[in-house]
Amino acid sequence: MTIRVLVVDDHPVFRAGLVAILEDLKDVEVVAQACDGEQAIDEVASQRPDVVLMDLRMPGIGGLGATARITAHHPNTAVIVLTMDSDHDSVFAALRAGARGYLLKEADGDDVQRALHAVSKGEAVFGSGIAERVISFFATPRVATAPDPFPQLTPREREILQMIAQGLDNAIIARRLVLTEKSIRNRVSDILTKLRARSRAEAVALARNAGLGGEQTSPTTIQSGREADHT
């Protein structure tokens, strides 16, 4: 059986290299390429690939948003995330979005080929480092804490949601966090996907119902978040 694959990545050099590897595999056919989430959604609708190899950090709605839409509307298409992000938050956000696999970009051609075969058979697959992280996460005893209204968000995403709930626009948030507006747009898109919010206004409503947005973000909080971005 030939596995029909869509490759999605906004870095043309990496994308071209990955396509070259896949085209050398006898049982794999690259049916399309995409450079962002929106194009990926369109290509899945037109090409109906068996598997999508999806980067996470891309312009527009990004890999998480694209994965959620693809798996919701095309359940027969499996998504494997192929990214540099190895943190718990990224892994579990991708799984919640519907991804069936998660590989790091350091994976070699054999790893990718095995993953393609696994998900095409309905299995889930993780790269070796990711599998260890998932096992460790569930094996570690959890200390009881106060309920977290948005456990799917990272600390930085929660900080941005707090600012959104305060009525701040992307330009102001970017200046406060010393980030680009493009970075803020991508993170806001990820927040909407994780909250299953259809709009920014809906995300604000969810945040305020959970008690966020009542106070202005303190300089101390902003500084600590800024330092976290540079670690």
Secondary structure, 3 states (H helix, E strand, C coil): CCEEEEEECCCHHHHHHHHHHHHCCCCEEEEEEECCHHHHHHHHHHHCCCEEEECCCCCCCHHHHHHHHHHHHCCCCEEEEEECCCCHHHHHHHHHHCCCEEEECCCCHHHHHHHHHHHHCCCCEECHHHHHHHHHHHHCCCCCCCCCCCCCCCHHHHHHHHHHHCCCCHHHHHHHHCCCHHHHHHHHHHHHHHHCCCCHHHHHHHHHHCCCCCCCCCHHHHHHHHHHHCC
